[in-house]
């Protein structure tokens, strides 16, 4: 995802985008080795507490001593893009499930699948919504 700062699309019509000096959204660019379908998942960054190897939302009850903090990611929604072999790109509006993302940090995770259903390794990039 480039650039890493996204100005969300307000969904109020094209005239708003034309009158604005800053383009809303961002272009997502990536390369696939073959034709397929890529699923993009938008994750929100949240603080949490370390519980063994996991990062959980609530402080564990029976923990003794100082509790270690951690960062966890919560799924907000996902969307797909049909890919061609080679360079791919599309416009990301900063909206997920029809709603604009709030100002703050996020992560975009991508997994591609070919026609046989084999999945690629997950790739992720952090981005930030600005207003």
C-alpha distance (Angstrom), angle and dihedral (degrees) to the residues before:
residue distance angle dihedral
X1 . . .
X2 3.75 . .
X3 3.00 127.6 .
X4 3.81 100.1 31.7
X5 3.80 93.9 -146.3
X6 3.80 117.6 74.7
X7 3.78 128.0 -166.6
X8 3.85 104.0 -153.2
X9 3.79 122.3 -124.7
X10 3.81 107.8 -113.7
X11 3.80 93.2 -150.8
X12 3.82 91.9 -131.5
X13 3.78 95.6 124.3
X14 3.77 140.7 -79.9
X15 3.80 94.7 -76.9
X16 3.80 90.7 69.9
X17 3.81 91.1 54.9
X18 3.82 91.4 49.8
X19 3.80 93.9 51.3
X20 3.81 94.1 45.8
X21 3.81 117.5 90.5
X22 3.83 91.1 -150.1
X23 3.78 118.5 65.7
X24 3.77 112.5 -124.1
X25 3.78 117.4 -127.4
X26 3.79 131.2 8.5
X27 3.78 139.2 -99.3
X28 3.80 114.8 -109.9
X29 3.81 111.0 -151.2
X30 3.80 127.7 -176.1
X31 3.81 141.9 144.0
X32 3.82 128.6 -120.4
X33 3.79 124.5 -164.5
X34 3.82 91.1 -145.2
X35 3.81 142.1 11.8
X36 3.80 113.6 -76.9
X37 3.79 148.3 114.7
X38 3.80 123.3 -77.8
X39 3.80 122.1 -156.1
X40 3.80 115.0 -151.3
X41 3.81 117.5 -160.9
X42 3.81 121.9 -165.0
X43 3.80 113.4 -146.2
X44 3.81 128.1 -169.6
X45 3.81 119.1 -140.0
X46 3.82 114.3 -124.7
X47 3.78 134.6 172.0
X48 3.78 119.6 -113.9
X49 3.79 146.6 160.4
X50 3.80 128.1 -95.0
X51 3.82 113.1 -112.2
X52 3.80 107.4 176.2
X53 3.81 105.7 -58.8
X54 3.80 93.3 -20.6
X55 3.78 132.9 85.2
X56 3.83 111.1 -138.0
X57 3.82 133.8 -173.6
X58 3.81 98.3 -125.7
X59 3.79 129.2 50.9
X60 3.83 109.4 -100.7
X61 3.83 110.2 -107.6
X62 3.77 102.3 -134.0
X63 3.79 100.1 39.7
X64 3.81 115.9 133.0
X65 3.78 121.7 -151.0
X66 3.79 129.8 5.5
X67 3.80 113.4 -12.7
X68 3.81 115.5 -128.9
X69 3.81 116.0 -129.6
X70 3.81 123.0 -138.8
X71 3.80 141.7 173.9
X72 3.78 120.3 -109.0
X73 3.81 130.6 -176.5
X74 3.81 124.8 -134.3
X75 3.82 122.1 -159.2
X76 3.81 113.1 -117.7
X77 3.79 98.5 175.5
X78 3.78 144.8 -56.8
X79 3.79 142.6 -130.1
X80 3.80 136.2 -172.0
X81 3.78 136.4 -130.6
X82 3.82 126.4 -160.1
X83 3.81 107.0 -128.9
X84 3.77 135.8 -153.8
X85 3.79 123.7 -149.6
X86 3.80 105.3 -88.3
X87 3.79 130.2 14.9
X88 3.82 117.7 11.7
X89 3.78 130.8 -179.8
X90 3.79 140.2 164.1
X91 3.79 139.9 168.9
X92 3.83 116.5 -94.8
X93 3.81 111.2 -158.1
X94 3.80 98.2 -163.6
X95 3.82 90.0 -111.1
X96 3.81 125.8 121.2
X97 3.81 123.7 -172.5
X98 3.82 88.8 -3.4
X99 3.82 94.3 -56.6
X100 3.81 128.7 104.3
X101 3.79 116.1 -115.8
X102 3.79 115.5 -114.6
X103 3.78 122.5 -116.5
X104 3.80 110.8 -77.4
X105 3.80 146.9 69.9
X106 3.81 123.6 -41.1
X107 3.79 141.0 166.4
X108 3.81 126.4 -132.2
X109 3.80 113.5 -153.2
X110 3.81 122.1 -167.1
X111 3.82 132.0 -164.9
X112 3.82 121.1 177.6
X113 3.82 124.4 -153.8
X114 3.79 125.3 -164.4
X115 3.83 126.1 -144.6
X116 3.83 90.6 -87.0
X117 3.81 90.2 56.1
X118 3.81 96.8 -110.8
X119 3.81 111.5 147.8
X120 3.78 128.1 -140.1
X121 3.77 124.2 -133.5
X122 3.77 112.9 -79.8
X123 3.81 115.5 -98.9
X124 3.79 123.4 -164.9
X125 3.80 137.1 -172.4
X126 3.78 129.0 -175.2
X127 3.79 119.8 -128.8
X128 3.77 137.6 172.4
X129 3.79 132.3 -135.8
X130 3.81 112.3 -137.5
X131 3.80 131.3 -177.1
